[in-house]
Amino acid sequence: MSIGSWLRDHPQMLERAYGSTKTLFQKLDPVIKRIGYERVDRWISGPEDWSKQKIFNCKMCGQCVLHSTGMTCSMSCPKNLRNGACGGVRENGACEVKPEMRCVWVEAFERSEQMGTWGHEITHIQPPVNRQLEGTSAWVNMLTGVDKEVPKGWVGINTIPVLEKNGSGS
């Protein structure tokens, strides 16, 4: 068993590390902003890619949602699904496309149940991946907010108007 496999099977530990790293980057944001987000991205995207690849089999989409998917990289899904299993999960939990592989979303759901702070986020609908961010630092993208930008016209769960009892939008 590799260190990455062992760590993935302990999502609560990864969740704490993620939270600490997020806090660190938020505290360093004024310094990073002064240095320049693009420059810092060039410095850290390589080490971020290497470490996330080893631990999460990360695909460096630049819009990391590990904390929302049981510390499982949803982009490892052969269909690149960001919002749950495709419906082709085999009875044994294997992937429809790659039967030798366990479904990424089965793992994500199981691991999210072990998490404390962000485990409930498995039910949040994620926006489509912005392919222009591939290979960039998700941490830098988080600081600039570009990771939360959604394609024009995309409607997600957080952008649907809430209907009042009389049926009109609020």
MIDOSE-1310 file (N, C-alpha, C; in nm, 2 decimals, decimal comma, always signed):
residues 170
msig	+0,09/-0,12/+0,00/+0,00/+0,00/+0,00/+0,09/+0,12/+0,00; +0,06/+0,22/-0,09/+0,14/+0,34/-0,10/+0,09/+0,44/+0,01; +0,18/+0,54/+0,03/+0,14/+0,64/+0,13/+0,02/+0,71/+0,09; +0,01/+0,74/-0,05/-0,11/+0,80/-0,10/-0,24/+0,72/-0,07
swlr	-0,23/+0,59/-0,09/-0,35/+0,51/-0,06/-0,39/+0,51/+0,09; -0,28/+0,50/+0,17/-0,31/+0,50/+0,31/-0,37/+0,64/+0,36; -0,31/+0,74/+0,31/-0,37/+0,88/+0,34/-0,51/+0,89/+0,29; -0,54/+0,85/+0,17/-0,68/+0,86/+0,11/-0,78/+0,79/+0,20
dhpq	-0,73/+0,68/+0,26/-0,82/+0,60/+0,35/-0,84/+0,66/+0,49; -0,77/+0,78/+0,51/-0,78/+0,85/+0,64/-0,82/+1,00/+0,61; -0,94/+1,02/+0,55/-0,98/+1,15/+0,50/-0,99/+1,25/+0,62; -1,02/+1,21/+0,74/-1,03/+1,31/+0,85/-0,89/+1,37/+0,87
mler	-0,78/+1,30/+0,85/-0,65/+1,36/+0,87/-0,62/+1,45/+0,76; -0,66/+1,41/+0,63/-0,64/+1,50/+0,52/-0,72/+1,63/+0,53; -0,84/+1,61/+0,58/-0,93/+1,73/+0,60/-0,86/+1,83/+0,70; -0,80/+1,78/+0,80/-0,73/+1,87/+0,90/-0,62/+1,94/+0,83
aygs	-0,54/+1,86/+0,75/-0,43/+1,92/+0,68/-0,47/+2,02/+0,57; -0,58/+1,99/+0,51/-0,64/+2,09/+0,41/-0,68/+2,22/+0,48; -0,75/+2,20/+0,59/-0,80/+2,32/+0,66/-0,68/+2,41/+0,71; -0,57/+2,35/+0,76/-0,45/+2,42/+0,80/-0,39/+2,49/+0,68
tktl	-0,38/+2,42/+0,57/-0,32/+2,48/+0,45/-0,40/+2,59/+0,40; -0,53/+2,58/+0,40/-0,62/+2,69/+0,35/-0,60/+2,81/+0,44; -0,59/+2,79/+0,57/-0,57/+2,90/+0,67/-0,44/+2,97/+0,64; -0,34/+2,89/+0,62/-0,20/+2,94/+0,59/-0,20/+3,03/+0,47
fqkl	-0,26/+2,98/+0,36/-0,27/+3,06/+0,24/-0,35/+3,18/+0,25; -0,46/+3,18/+0,33/-0,54/+3,30/+0,35/-0,46/+3,40/+0,43; -0,38/+3,36/+0,53/-0,30/+3,45/+0,61/-0,19/+3,51/+0,52; -0,13/+3,43/+0,43/-0,02/+3,48/+0,34/-0,07/+3,56/+0,23
dpvi	-0,20/+3,57/+0,21/-0,26/+3,63/+0,09/-0,20/+3,78/+0,07; -0,19/+3,86/+0,17/-0,14/+3,99/+0,14/+0,01/+3,99/+0,09; +0,09/+3,90/+0,13/+0,23/+3,88/+0,09/+0,22/+3,83/-0,06; +0,14/+3,73/-0,08/+0,13/+3,67/-0,21/+0,08/+3,77/-0,31
krig	-0,01/+3,85/-0,27/-0,07/+3,95/-0,36/+0,04/+4,05/-0,40; +0,13/+4,09/-0,30/+0,24/+4,18/-0,33/+0,34/+4,12/-0,43; +0,37/+3,99/-0,41/+0,47/+3,93/-0,49/+0,41/+3,91/-0,63; +0,28/+3,88/-0,64/+0,21/+3,86/-0,76/+0,15/+3,72/-0,77
yerv	+0,02/+3,71/-0,79/-0,04/+3,58/-0,80/+0,02/+3,49/-0,91; +0,04/+3,55/-1,03/+0,10/+3,47/-1,14/+0,23/+3,42/-1,11; +0,32/+3,50/-1,04/+0,45/+3,46/-1,01/+0,45/+3,34/-0,91; +0,37/+3,36/-0,80/+0,35/+3,26/-0,70/+0,30/+3,13/-0,76
drwi	+0,20/+3,14/-0,85/+0,14/+3,03/-0,92/+0,25/+2,95/-0,99; +0,34/+3,02/-1,06/+0,46/+2,95/-1,12/+0,54/+2,88/-1,02; +0,56/+2,93/-0,91/+0,65/+2,87/-0,81/+0,59/+2,75/-0,74; +0,46/+2,76/-0,71/+0,40/+2,65/-0,63/+0,32/+2,55/-0,71
sgpe	+0,28/+2,58/-0,84/+0,20/+2,48/-0,91/+0,27/+2,35/-0,93; +0,40/+2,35/-0,95/+0,48/+2,22/-0,97/+0,48/+2,14/-0,84; +0,52/+2,19/-0,73/+0,51/+2,11/-0,61/+0,37/+2,07/-0,57; +0,27/+2,16/-0,59/+0,13/+2,13/-0,56/+0,09/+2,01/-0,65
dwsk	+0,12/+2,01/-0,78/+0,09/+1,91/-0,87/+0,15/+1,77/-0,82; +0,28/+1,78/-0,79/+0,35/+1,65/-0,75/+0,28/+1,59/-0,62; +0,26/+1,68/-0,52/+0,21/+1,63/-0,39/+0,07/+1,58/-0,41; -0,02/+1,66/-0,48/-0,16/+1,62/-0,50/-0,17/+1,49/-0,58
qkif	-0,08/+1,48/-0,68/-0,08/+1,36/-0,76/-0,05/+1,23/-0,68; +0,05/+1,25/-0,59/+0,10/+1,13/-0,51/-0,01/+1,10/-0,41; -0,08/+1,20/-0,35/-0,17/+1,17/-0,24/-0,31/+1,14/-0,30; -0,36/+1,22/-0,39/-0,50/+1,22/-0,44/-0,52/+1,17/-0,58
nckm	-0,41/+1,13/-0,65/-0,42/+1,10/-0,79/-0,49/+1,22/-0,86; -0,45/+1,34/-0,82/-0,50/+1,47/-0,87/-0,47/+1,50/-1,01; -0,56/+1,56/-1,08/-0,55/+1,60/-1,22/-0,52/+1,75/-1,24; -0,50/+1,82/-1,13/-0,47/+1,96/-1,14/-0,56/+2,04/-1,22
cgqc	-0,69/+2,04/-1,19/-0,79/+2,11/-1,26/-0,79/+2,26/-1,23; -0,73/+2,30/-1,12/-0,72/+2,44/-1,08/-0,84/+2,48/-1,00; -0,94/+2,39/-0,98/-1,06/+2,42/-0,90/-1,08/+2,31/-0,80; -0,99/+2,30/-0,71/-0,99/+2,18/-0,62/-1,12/+2,18/-0,53
vlhs	-1,18/+2,06/-0,53/-1,30/+2,04/-0,45/-1,28/+1,92/-0,36; -1,15/+1,88/-0,33/-1,12/+1,77/-0,25/-1,20/+1,77/-0,12; -1,21/+1,89/-0,06/-1,28/+1,90/+0,07/-1,43/+1,87/+0,06; -1,48/+1,88/-0,06/-1,63/+1,85/-0,09/-1,65/+1,71/-0,14
tgmt	-1,55/+1,64/-0,17/-1,56/+1,50/-0,23/-1,49/+1,40/-0,15; -1,49/+1,41/-0,01/-1,43/+1,31/+0,07/-1,28/+1,30/+0,05; -1,22/+1,41/+0,02/-1,08/+1,41/-0,01/-1,04/+1,32/-0,12; -1,13/+1,30/-0,22/-1,11/+1,22/-0,34/-1,12/+1,31/-0,46
csms	-1,02/+1,30/-0,55/-1,02/+1,39/-0,67/-1,13/+1,34/-0,76; -1,23/+1,42/-0,78/-1,34/+1,38/-0,87/-1,30/+1,38/-1,02; -1,19/+1,45/-1,05/-1,14/+1,45/-1,18/-1,07/+1,32/-1,22; -1,05/+1,23/-1,12/-1,00/+1,10/-1,15/-1,10/+1,01/-1,22
cpkn	-1,23/+1,05/-1,21/-1,34/+0,98/-1,28/-1,31/+0,98/-1,43; -1,31/+0,86/-1,49/-1,29/+0,86/-1,64/-1,38/+0,95/-1,72; -1,50/+0,98/-1,66/-1,59/+1,07/-1,73/-1,58/+1,21/-1,69; -1,48/+1,24/-1,60/-1,46/+1,37/-1,54/-1,58/+1,43/-1,48
lrng	-1,66/+1,35/-1,41/-1,78/+1,40/-1,35/-1,75/+1,47/-1,22; -1,81/+1,59/-1,20/-1,79/+1,67/-1,08/-1,90/+1,65/-0,98; -2,01/+1,58/-1,02/-2,13/+1,58/-0,93/-2,19/+1,44/-0,92; -2,11/+1,35/-0,87/-2,16/+1,22/-0,84/-2,15/+1,12/-0,95
acgg	-2,18/+1,00/-0,91/-2,16/+0,88/-1,00/-2,25/+0,89/-1,12; -2,21/+0,83/-1,23/-2,28/+0,84/-1,36/-2,40/+0,75/-1,36; -2,41/+0,66/-1,27/-2,52/+0,56/-1,28/-2,48/+0,43/-1,34; -2,35/+0,42/-1,38/-2,30/+0,30/-1,44/-2,21/+0,23/-1,34
vren	-2,22/+0,26/-1,21/-2,14/+0,19/-1,11/-2,18/+0,04/-1,11; -2,08/-0,04/-1,11/-2,11/-0,19/-1,11/-2,15/-0,23/-0,97; -2,21/-0,35/-0,96/-2,26/-0,40/-0,83/-2,15/-0,40/-0,72; -2,02/-0,43/-0,77/-1,91/-0,44/-0,67/-1,85/-0,31/-0,64
gace	-1,91/-0,20/-0,69/-1,85/-0,06/-0,67/-1,75/-0,02/-0,77; -1,73/-0,10/-0,87/-1,63/-0,07/-0,97/-1,68/+0,03/-1,08; -1,59/+0,09/-1,14/-1,62/+0,19/-1,25/-1,68/+0,12/-1,37; -1,78/+0,19/-1,43/-1,84/+0,14/-1,55/-1,74/+0,14/-1,67
vkpe	-1,66/+0,24/-1,68/-1,56/+0,26/-1,79/-1,44/+0,17/-1,77; -1,39/+0,17/-1,65/-1,27/+0,10/-1,61/-1,30/+0,00/-1,50; -1,35/-0,12/-1,54/-1,39/-0,22/-1,44/-1,29/-0,26/-1,33; -1,16/-0,24/-1,37/-1,05/-0,27/-1,27/-1,03/-0,16/-1,17
mrcv	-1,10/-0,05/-1,18/-1,09/+0,06/-1,09/-1,22/+0,08/-1,01; -1,20/+0,11/-0,88/-1,32/+0,13/-0,80/-1,37/+0,27/-0,84; -1,50/+0,28/-0,84/-1,57/+0,41/-0,87/-1,52/+0,52/-0,78; -1,47/+0,63/-0,84/-1,43/+0,75/-0,77/-1,54/+0,80/-0,67
wvea	-1,66/+0,80/-0,72/-1,77/+0,85/-0,64/-1,81/+0,76/-0,53; -1,80/+0,63/-0,55/-1,82/+0,54/-0,43/-1,73/+0,57/-0,32; -1,60/+0,59/-0,36/-1,50/+0,62/-0,26/-1,52/+0,76/-0,20; -1,56/+0,86/-0,28/-1,59/+0,99/-0,23/-1,70/+0,99/-0,13
fers	-1,81/+0,92/-0,16/-1,92/+0,91/-0,06/-1,88/+0,84/+0,07; -1,81/+0,73/+0,06/-1,76/+0,66/+0,17/-1,67/+0,75/+0,26; -1,58/+0,81/+0,19/-1,48/+0,89/+0,27/-1,55/+1,02/+0,33; -1,64/+1,08/+0,26/-1,71/+1,20/+0,31/-1,78/+1,17/+0,44
eqmg	-1,83/+1,04/+0,46/-1,89/+1,00/+0,58/-1,80/+1,00/+0,70; -1,67/+0,99/+0,67/-1,56/+0,99/+0,78/-1,52/+1,13/+0,82; -1,56/+1,23/+0,74/-1,51/+1,36/+0,76/-1,60/+1,44/+0,86; -1,55/+1,54/+0,92/-1,62/+1,62/+1,01/-1,67/+1,75/+0,96
twgh	-1,57/+1,84/+0,92/-1,60/+1,98/+0,89/-1,67/+1,99/+0,75; -1,62/+1,92/+0,65/-1,67/+1,94/+0,51/-1,74/+1,82/+0,46; -1,76/+1,71/+0,53/-1,82/+1,59/+0,48/-1,96/+1,61/+0,42; -2,04/+1,70/+0,47/-2,17/+1,73/+0,42/-2,17/+1,79/+0,28
eith	-2,05/+1,85/+0,24/-2,05/+1,92/+0,11/-2,05/+1,82/-0,01; -2,05/+1,69/+0,02/-2,06/+1,60/-0,09/-2,20/+1,62/-0,17; -2,30/+1,68/-0,10/-2,43/+1,70/-0,16/-2,43/+1,83/-0,24; -2,33/+1,91/-0,23/-2,33/+2,04/-0,30/-2,30/+2,02/-0,45
iqpp	-2,38/+2,09/-0,53/-2,35/+2,08/-0,68/-2,24/+2,17/-0,71; -2,14/+2,11/-0,78/-2,02/+2,18/-0,83/-2,04/+2,24/-0,97; -1,98/+2,35/-0,99/-1,99/+2,41/-1,13/-1,90/+2,33/-1,22; -1,93/+2,34/-1,35/-1,84/+2,27/-1,45/-1,70/+2,32/-1,44
vnrq	-1,61/+2,24/-1,47/-1,46/+2,27/-1,47/-1,43/+2,37/-1,57; -1,35/+2,47/-1,53/-1,30/+2,57/-1,62/-1,17/+2,52/-1,67; -1,17/+2,47/-1,79/-1,05/+2,40/-1,85/-0,93/+2,50/-1,86; -0,96/+2,63/-1,86/-0,85/+2,73/-1,87/-0,76/+2,73/-1,75
legt	-0,82/+2,67/-1,64/-0,74/+2,67/-1,51/-0,66/+2,55/-1,49; -0,67/+2,45/-1,58/-0,59/+2,33/-1,57/-0,44/+2,36/-1,56; -0,38/+2,29/-1,46/-0,23/+2,31/-1,44/-0,19/+2,42/-1,36; -0,29/+2,50/-1,31/-0,26/+2,62/-1,22/-0,29/+2,58/-1,08
sawv	-0,24/+2,66/-0,99/-0,25/+2,63/-0,85/-0,39/+2,66/-0,80; -0,45/+2,55/-0,74/-0,58/+2,57/-0,68/-0,58/+2,67/-0,56; -0,47/+2,67/-0,49/-0,46/+2,76/-0,38/-0,46/+2,91/-0,42; -0,38/+2,94/-0,53/-0,38/+3,07/-0,58/-0,51/+3,11/-0,64
nmlt	-0,57/+3,01/-0,71/-0,71/+3,04/-0,77/-0,81/+3,06/-0,66; -0,80/+3,00/-0,54/-0,89/+3,02/-0,43/-0,87/+3,16/-0,38; -0,74/+3,21/-0,37/-0,72/+3,34/-0,32/-0,77/+3,45/-0,41; -0,76/+3,43/-0,54/-0,81/+3,53/-0,64/-0,96/+3,52/-0,66
gvdk	-1,02/+3,40/-0,63/-1,16/+3,38/-0,65/-1,20/+3,33/-0,79; -1,10/+3,31/-0,87/-1,12/+3,26/-1,01/-1,18/+3,12/-1,01; -1,15/+3,04/-0,90/-1,20/+2,91/-0,89/-1,35/+2,90/-0,87; -1,41/+3,01/-0,83/-1,55/+3,01/-0,81/-1,63/+3,07/-0,92
evpk	-1,56/+3,12/-1,02/-1,63/+3,18/-1,14/-1,69/+3,07/-1,22; -1,82/+3,09/-1,26/-1,89/+2,99/-1,34/-1,91/+3,04/-1,48; -1,92/+2,94/-1,57/-1,95/+2,99/-1,71/-2,08/+3,07/-1,72; -2,07/+3,16/-1,82/-2,19/+3,25/-1,84/-2,31/+3,16/-1,87
gwvg	-2,42/+3,19/-1,80/-2,54/+3,12/-1,83/-2,56/+2,99/-1,75; -2,46/+2,95/-1,67/-2,47/+2,83/-1,59/-2,55/+2,86/-1,47; -2,64/+2,77/-1,44/-2,73/+2,78/-1,33/-2,70/+2,66/-1,24; -2,66/+2,69/-1,12/-2,63/+2,59/-1,02/-2,73/+2,60/-0,90
inti	-2,72/+2,51/-0,81/-2,81/+2,51/-0,70/-2,81/+2,64/-0,62; -2,70/+2,71/-0,62/-2,69/+2,83/-0,54/-2,74/+2,96/-0,62; -2,77/+2,93/-0,75/-2,82/+3,05/-0,83/-2,96/+3,03/-0,87; -3,03/+2,93/-0,83/-3,17/+2,91/-0,86/-3,26/+2,99/-0,77
pvle	-3,35/+3,07/-0,82/-3,43/+3,16/-0,73/-3,52/+3,07/-0,64; -3,53/+3,11/-0,52/-3,61/+3,04/-0,42/-3,75/+3,08/-0,45; -3,84/+2,98/-0,45/-3,98/+3,01/-0,47/-4,05/+3,02/-0,34; -4,13/+3,13/-0,33/-4,21/+3,15/-0,21/-4,34/+3,06/-0,23
kngs	-4,42/+3,06/-0,12/-4,54/+2,97/-0,12/-4,64/+3,01/-0,23; -4,64/+3,13/-0,27/-4,73/+3,17/-0,38/-4,68/+3,14/-0,52; -4,55/+3,09/-0,53/-4,49/+3,05/-0,65/-4,41/+3,15/-0,72; -4,40/+3,27/-0,67/-4,32/+3,38/-0,73/-4,18/+3,37/-0,68
gs	-4,08/+3,40/-0,76/-3,94/+3,40/-0,72/-3,91/+3,51/-0,62; -3,82/+3,49/-0,53/-3,78/+3,59/-0,43/-3,67/+3,68/-0,47
